[in-house]
Amino acid sequence: MLLRFMFAERRYHKCEARIFAHNEASLALHRRLGFVEEGRLRDRVFLAGRHRDLVVLGMLADEFAQRHAPRETP
């Protein structure tokens, strides 16, 4: 719903997310939504005594439109 609002109503061109590399559940969710991995920032954040990678994911408006086109109702 939020992505539809961003792209359809607010006319954003791109949505970007940065997720800790060890957060597999969040990465999997974003990939299911159609986000594409654009890069990895190695040892970007120091958290809980360790340096952690950040994964940069992005989705363009036309990618969203192709993947999440409104469904026709009978």
ABEGO torsion letter per residue (X at the ends): XAAAAAAAAAGBABBBBBBBAABAAAAAAAAAAGBBBAEBBBGABBBGGBBBBBBBBBBBAAAAAAAABBBBBX
